[in-house]
Amino acid sequence: MSNRLAAATSPYLLQHADNPVDWWPWGPEALAEAQRRDVPILLSVGYAACHWCHVMAHESFEDEGTAALMNANFVNIKVDREERPDIDAVYMTATQAMTGQGGWPMTCFLTPEGEPFHCGTYYPPRPRPGMPSFPQLLVAVAEAWTERPDELREGAGQIMAHLTERTGPLKESVVDDEALAGAAAKLAEDEDRVHGGFGSAPKFPPSMVLEFLLRHHERTGSPEALSIVERATHAMGRGGLYDQLAGGFSRYSVDAGWVVPHFEKMLYDNALLLRLYAHLARRTGSEFAERIADETAAFLLRDLRTEEGGFAASLDADTDGIEGLTYVWTLKQLTEVLGEKDAEWAAELFQVTEAGTFEGGASTLQLPLDPDDEPRWNGVRSALLRSRADRPQPGLDDKVIAAWNGLAITALAEGGLALGRTRWIDDAAEAARFLMDKHLVDGRLRRSSRHGVVGDAAGVLEDYACLADGLLALHQATGEARWLADATELLEVALTRFADPEVPGAFHDTADDAEQLVHRPSDPGDNASPSGASALAGALLTASALAGSAAAGRYRDAAEQAVSRTGALSSEIPRFAGHWLSVAEALRAGPVQVAVTGPDAVSRVELVAEAARQVHGGGIVLGGVPDAEGVPLLADRPLVEGKAAAYVCRGYVCDRPVTSVEELRAAL
């Protein structure tokens, strides 16, 4: 018999709809039920592609005895962290404060009013050293609530006071050339020079940090910054983190050498990495970076595209409950598909060994060197892909998230312009039309949709900011006025509804009229994706260079104020300020604006392409007819003797127009 989750639009909640647990979705009804029964809330937060969420579900939530304990003593609430990042942010902050770490599944015990008094992550069905079993924990919490509820409430109040103090706005500080150089130097100290990237296992793709270092190289010429980017992108794209057969990146590597991935594939990772590899290919001419960008875009468009034109959230880490089942290979499997000679060649190429690099003697596929026989490589790759397609496939979380789609639109539009891939731009425009037509309801964004039906969850700051940024990238790639108008509409809502009225430059992650949780989240740090505030700062800066003089100053001032609040974060822990640092680099660089006018697209194409190759990260490139309606950057930019002309501008102050690729290259 299905529980209350059967009507959910979240694939993660639907995974739990047939549990014997009496789950509630988050909402006032669930909190009211806890108050009526005077029992604690058991809050379980996860997401559809999460391996350990599946493990805990199979071990505990599908177990009749455990479910009976939960139902008798708690109101049990299940939350999809991707659909409700505001709820996740509040209780993840509490979990990290209590335990020193976080992760999913997240398991929190709350007062009936929603204040946390005990938090953790995964709990096993049987005791482990230093960790109780989940049933033991349930009994202990239930007894504590019965015997000393006032003590638990008092502890919850202290935790909330700590969260309020811990998450206050950052102090103002200068982010100048010296600060940016210092951040780059600290990142150089933290680099893993052996394996590329930063830190040890588990190792996550540092896409935003690498984007900053690439921009820093573009502005300053730093060879060290570029070498860090090249080492990391080479290691990630050659390792098991990357799908060597079909393209696309897994979430992270469980080892320091990028060999064994955690196999879930997330839209936000692949969008950010597509953008990075496209920018690297533009800057250096790297054929390797261009190939990875092409294959990653193909993965997005083939495997994550929804029928409505948006992009799905993720592919699962598991297949039929087994992690990596779809992707890993043994020598025997290679031989069965390829025959002995080609299998031997492929095994050496992909680093597939008898002992294996994964579990059970299987290996992930790596590609340390490009194959020396391209026809043979194409045949082997095609045969393995056909065979892999016959295996069970990971589940697709097909909800469409506004913020993550904004990242994908940005990557496809910018990458398409930089690498001359017009189809990417068309696909980005289709996704943008879907988001604006379906997710914008009565002038406000909704967070997610599924099968074309929009959900109830309100958009958070990252939704407005990332989608606005994507629309601005699309405006540049197409010259269409609609995308600029739509972007500025979102930015105005963000400035009105999310800004902290008492602290200039600070922003909350939820709107001032959103559901009131026990704490209003406001996290400035960049983590797996840009923070809402850093994404907004970037979009405001871009808009200041595109929206015309009337709005330019206001948008730029807001971006500068926001960046000025991140100096300490950027200098002390730059690995968690990658997008902030990228925005700061764009501020220092101008950003440069290149307006290309021509009587038609054909006459402009070479100048636009050259500008897209030459501008620094965060720079603006836009082509169109002179004085195009609704496109301020093209106002008063006439043709030169009837020919297409490029205007290189900074703050709407432009150099003499040029008409040849050679002149434009020299000007940039």
N, C-alpha and C positions, 0 to 999 in steps of 0.2 A: 504493500500500500504506500502510495506516494505521500510525502509530507508537504509542508507549506512551500517548499522550494520549487515545486512542480510548475508553478506559473512564472518562474524567473526568466529573464532574458539573458542572464549570464551563463555561458557554458560551464563555468566552474560550479556555480550553485546547482545547475542541473545534474552534474556528476553526483551530487549528494541527495538528489530528490527521492531516491528509494532507500536511503539509509533507515535503519530502525530508530535513529535519533530523531527526536521531535524538534527538528530545526525550525527556527524563525529567520526570515530575512531581517536585516537591520531596519528599524523604524520605531515610531512612538508606541505602536501596539506591543512590541516585544518588551520595551522598557516598562510599560504600564503593567504587563503581565508579571514581570519580576517584582514590581512594587506590590501588586495584589497578593502574590504568593509569599512575599518577603523572603525571597531566595536570591542568591547571587546570579549574575549572568556569566555564562561561559561563552566567551567570544573566540571563534576560530576563524583566522584570516589566512587566505592562500590565493592561488591562481591556477588556471587550468593546466599550464605546462609544467607545473612544479613536481619534481620527482618525489621529494619527501612528503609533500602533501598527499600524494597517492599512497605512499607507504603507510602513513598514519591513518588514512581513510580505511585501507584494507585491514589494518591491524586492530583498529579501535572503533571507528564509526560504523563499520559493517558488523561488529560483534554485538550480539544480542545482550550479553551480560553487561558490557561496558555501556551500551546505549541505555539500559535500564537504570544504571547508576546516574547517568547524565540526566535522564528525564525526571527522575525522582527528586533530584537535589538542585537543579539549575534550570534557568531559561537559556536555551542553547541558541546562539545566533551565529550564522555563517555569513561571511563577507568575502566578496571578490575584491582583492586589493587593487586590481586594475580598474574596476568599475567605481570603487569608492576610495581613491587615494587619500582623501581627507581623513577618513576613519583610520585607515592603515597608518597614516603619518602620526596621528595622536598616540595610538597605542604602541607603535614601534618605538617612538621616543621613550615611552614608559618602559618598554621591555629592555631597551638598551641601557636605560638608567638603572634598572634593577639588576640586570645580569651582566652588563658589560659587552653584550653582543646582541645581534638580532638575526632575523631570517624567517623563512616560511617553511612549514606552517607556523603561524604565530598563535599561541594559546594564552589568552588573558582571562583572569577572573575579576569581575567588576562588581561594585555595589549595584543595587537596583537602579541607582541614578546614573550609572555609567562610569563611575570613577574606578580606576584600576587599583587593586591591592596585591595581586600576585600575577606575574607574567613570565612566560617562557616561550620556547619554540616547539620543537618536536619532542614528544614523550613516548617512550617505547611501551609495549604491552606487558613487559616483564622488567623487574628491577635490573639496573646496571650499576657498576661502581660509581658512586657519587650522584646517581640519578634515580628517583623513584619511578615505579611503573605508573602509567597513566591512571589505572584504577586506584592505586594507592594515593595518588595525588587527589583524585576526585573525593575519596573518603576523607582525607585530611582536611581539605578545604571545606567540605560540607560540615564536618564536626566543628571546625574553627568558627564557621559562621553561626552555628547553633549555640556554641558555648561563649563566644566572645565577639559578637558583632560590632560592638562599639569600638573595640580595639582595631578591628579591620577597617572600619570607617575612618577612624582617626589616622591610620597609616595611609589610607587612600588620599585623605586630604593633604597630608605632608608630601606625598608624591606629586599631587597636582600643583602644590606651591613650588616644588622643585622644578617642574616642567615649565611653569610660567617664568621663573627666574632664568632657566637655562636657555629658553628659546626667545629671549628678547632681541630687539633689533641690534645689528652690529653698529659699532661706532664709526664715525666718519674718519677716513684716512686717504692719503694721496696714493693714486695708482699712476705713477709717472714712468719715464724711461728707466729710471734706476730700479723701481719696484718690479717692472716687467723683466729686466735683466736678472734681478735677484731670483725671481720665480723660475726663470729658465735655468739658472745655475743650480738651484735646489733640485730641480727635476733631473738635471744631469748627474747630481750626486746620488739620487735615488734609483737611477736606471740599473736594470739588470743587463750588464753589457755582454753577458754570455748568451742569454736566451732572448733578449729584447723585451721591452716593456718595463714594468715597475713591480717591485715586490716579489714575493715567492708564491707558493701555492696556497689557496687557489688564485689564479691569475685572470683578471678581467681585461677585455680590450679597452685601452685608455683612449678612446676615439677623440674625446673633446680636448684632452691634454695634448695629443699629437696635433690636432688642428691648431691649437695655440702655438705650439713650437714651429709649425710650418709657417704660420703668419709672422711669428717673430723672426724667422729666417728671411722671409720676404721683405720685411721692413728694415732689418739690420744687416742682413747678409751673413748671419752667424752660421758657420759651417757645422758647429757642434749641434745646434738645434736641428738642422736638417738631418744629420747623421742619426740622431735618436729616432726621428720619424722613420727614416729608411730602415733602420735595424728592426724596429717594432713591426712595421707593416710587412716587411719581408718575412719575419718569423711567424706572424699570425697567418699570413696568406699561404705559407708553405707548410704549416703544421696541421695537426688533426683538428684544431679549432675550426678550420675552414673545410667546407664540403668540396673535396677535390674533384668529385664527379659532376655535381649539379650546381655548385656555387652556393653562397650564403654562409654566414657565420653562426656557430653555436654560442650560447650565452657566456661561457667562460671555460677555462682549462683547469682541471683538477690538479695538474702538475705545473711546475715552473717552466717547463720547456714547450708548452702549447701542444703536447702530444695527444692527451686524452681529454676530450671536451665533456662538459655537462651538456647533453645533446639538445636541449630545448633551443629553438630558434625564435628569437624575439624580433618583432618589427622594428622597435626603436634601435636595437643594436645594428641591424642591417642597414637601416636608413642612415645612421650616423657614420657607419663605416663606408658605405657607398659614397657619401659626400667626401669623406677624407681621401679615399683612394682616387676619386675623380679629381680632386684638387691637387693631389700629389702628381698625378699624371699630367695635369695641365702645367704645373710648375716645372717639372723635371723632364717631361717627355718619356717617362718610364713606361715601357711596353708591359712590364709585369703589373704595375699599378693600374694601367688601363684595362688589362685583361680581368683583373679582380673586380674592378668597377663594373665592367660589362657583365660578368657572370653573376655578380650580386644583384644588379638590376634585373637580370633575367630571372633570378630566383624570386625576387619580389613580385614581378609581373606574372610569373607562372604559378607560384605556389601559395602566395598570400593575397592575391587579387580576389575580391569578392564579385559576385554577379552584378552588384550595384555600382561597381567602379571604385570602391574604397579598398582599404587593405586590412586584412585580418590581423589579430593581435599576435598570434604565435603558433608554432608547431610544438607538440608535446615532447618532453624529454624521453618518455617511455613509448614503447610499442608493445601492445598486449601485456603490459605490466613489466616489461623487460627493457632496461635502459640500453640504448644503442643497437637494438636488434636489427633495425632497418639498415644501419650504416656500416657495421664492422665486418671484417672478412678474415677467413682462415686461408692457409695455403691450399687446402683441399677444395674450398669453395672457388677460389680463383681458377684452379685447374679444371674443375667441372664446367666452368663457363667459358674459359679461354683456350683450353688445351694446354699441354705441358710446356711447350716452348714460350708461348705468349704469357702464360702464368708465371714462369720463371722471370721473364723480362719485367712484367708488371710488379711482381713481388719486390724486386730490387728497386724499381722506380718508386713504389709506394711505401717502402720500408715495412712490408708485411713479413713477419718472421715465424719460425716454427713455435717459438715460445709465446709470441704474441705481445702486443703492447697494451692490450685491454684484458678483460676477464675471459676465462675459459680458453685461453690460447688464441683468441681472435685479436686482430689488429685494427686500429684506426688507420685511415689512409693519409699519409703525408706525401709531399712532393718537394723534396729538398732541391732538386734540379729539374729544369725543363727537359722533357724527353727529346732525344736526339733523332727520332724518326717520327715525324709528324703524322704521316698516313697510318703508321702502326698505332700510334697514340690515339688517333681519332677512332680507329676500329676497336681498340681495347676499351676505351672510355664508353663508347656507344654500347658495346656488349655488356659491360658491367652495369650500365644504367638500365638497360632492358631487363637484366636479371634482377636488379634491385627493385624495379617497379613491380615485380611479381611477389615480392615479400610483403608481409603486413606493414602498413604505413602508420606513422604517428598521427595522433588525433590533431585536428585543427581547431583552435579557439577562434571562431569566426566572428567575434564581435569586433566592431570598428570603433577605435578610440580616437577621439578628435586630436589630441596632442600628438600621438604617435603618427597619425596620418599627416599631420602638419610637417613632422620631420621627414616623412617619405616624400611629400610634395616638394619640400626644399631640396632634398638630395636629387630627385629626378629633374627638377627644373634647372638647378645650378649645374649638375653633371651633364645634363643634355646640352646646355649652352656651352659649357667648357669643352666638351668632347664632340660636339656636333651631332648629338643623338636626338633628332627631332621627335622620334616616337616617344622618348621618355617625357618630353615636354607635353605632348598630347595626352599621355597617360596621367601626368600630374594634373593637368587641367580637368580631366574627367573626375578624378578623385576630389578635386576642389569643388567642382559643381555639386557633387553628391553631398559633401560636408555642409556646404552653405545652404543647399536646398532642404536637407533633412535634419541636420543637427542644430541649425539656427531656428529657434522657436520663440516667437514674440520678441525678437531682438536679443535673445540670450542663448548661449551655447549649451547644449546637452553633452554630457561626457561620452556616451557610447550609444551604439545602435547594433542591431543584429537582424539580418535578412531584410534590411530596409526599414525596420521599425525602430524608432528612436526610444531610448530608455528614459527613465524619470530622473536619473542622477544629474545634478547640475554640473556644468563645466567648472573646473578649477582654473587657477591662474595659468598653469602650463597649457591648458587647452586653448585659451585665448591667445597666449603668446606664441606658441609653436605654430598654430594654424595661421595666425597673422604673418609670421615670418615666412611660411610657405607661400602664402598669397603674394607677398612682396617679391619673393623669388620668381614666382610665376608671372607677375607683372613685368619684371625685367626681361624674362625669357620670351614673352609674347608681345609686349608693348600694349596689351589690352587694359583699358582704363578700369574695367570692372574689378579687376583683382586689387588694384590700389584702393578703390572705394570700399570694397569689402574688408580689406585689411585695416584701414583706418577706423571703420565702424567697430571692429573688435578691439582695437587699441583704446578707443575712447571709453568703451565699457570697462576695460581693464583698469584704466587710470581712475575712473570714477568709483568703481565698486571694490577694487582690491587694494588700493593705496592705503597706507597707514596715515590717518589724518593728523597724527601727532608727531610723526617722524618722517621728514622729507627723504625720499629715496628708498623707503622701506615698504614692503608689500606683504600682505597676507596671502595665503594659498587658497582661501575661500572668500567668496563675496560677502559684503556686509549684510546682505539679506539672505544668505544661505542658511541651511539648517544649523542651529547652534549646538555644537558638541561640547563636551566638558572642557575643551581647550581649542582655541582657534589656531590651526597650524600655520607656521610661517618659517619654512626651512630654506635658507639661502644657498645651501651647499649643492654643488653639482655632483650627482652620483652616477647611476646607470644612464641617465638622460639629463638634459639641462634642468636646473631648478626653474620653477615658474618665473622667479624674479630675474634670473640671468637671461632666460629666453625673452622675457619682455624687454629688458634693456637692449638686447640685440635687435629686436624688431623695431623698437623706438628709434634706435640709431639709423637703421636702414630707412625707416619711414621719413626721418628728418632729411634724408638726401633725395627723397622721391616725391614728397607730398606737397611741395610748394612752400614759398617763403612764409605764408601765413601760419603754417603749422610747424615749420622746420625748427624754429627756435625753441618752441615749447617741447617738442619731442626730444630734441637733443639735450635740453636742460634736464629733462626727466631721466634720460639715459645716463648722463654724467653723474647726476645725484645718486642713482642706483649703484653705479660702479664705485663711487666714492665710499660706499658703505662696505666694500669687500676687500679693502687693502690688507687687513690683518689675515683674513681667510686666504687670500691669494699668496701672501708672503710666507705664512706659516705652514699651510697644508695645500699647496698648489694642485696636488692630485685631485682635490675635491673642489677645485675652482676653475676647471679647464674652460668652460664656456664663458665665465666671467673674464678670464684672461684673454680669450679670443675677442670679446667685445672691446676690452681695453686696448688691444692692439689695433682694432679698426678705428677706435677713437684717435689714437696717436697717428695713424696713417692718413686721417682725413675725415671720412673715407673718400677716396677718389671717385669721382663720377665721370663716366664716359657716355655722352649722349650722341648717338649716331642717327643722323637724319638722311633720308633718301626718298626718291619718288616712289619706290616700291621695295619689297623685301629683297629681291634679287640684287639690286644695286647696293644694298647695305650689308649683304651677307659677309663679305670678306673683312670689312672693317669691324663688324660685331664680333666675328670669330677671333680676330686678332686681339681685340680689347678683352674678350673673355679669357684668352690665354695669358694676357700680360698683367691684368689688374691684381693687386694684392688681395688677400683674403678680407672679406667684408666690403670690398669695393663694389661699385655700382656700374652695371653695363646695361644700357637700354637702347633699343633701336625703334624707329618709327618714322612717320611722315612729320614734317615740321608743323608745329603748333597743333598736334593731335589733341582733340578734345579730351579733357580729363587726365592728361599726361603732362604734369607741370615741367618735368625735366626736358621736354621737347619744345617748350614755349620759347619763342624768339631764337630758335636755332635754325636759320635758313640753310638751304642748299648753297653750295659754292659753285657759281657758274653752271648751275643746273645739275651738278654732280653731287653724289652722296658725300657727306662731311661728318667728321668726328670731332666733337668738342670735349676736351679734357678739362674737367671742372673740379673745384674744391669749394664747397659751401656756396654753390651757384655762381661762383666767380670762375670764368672760363678762360683758357688760353686761346690763342688764335686757332681757328678750325683747320684741320688737315684733311686731305682727300685721298692719301695713299696709305697702304699698309706700312710702308717703310717710315713715313713721317709719324704715323701713330705709334709705331714701336719705339721710335726715338723719343717721343713725347712722354711715353710711359716708363 
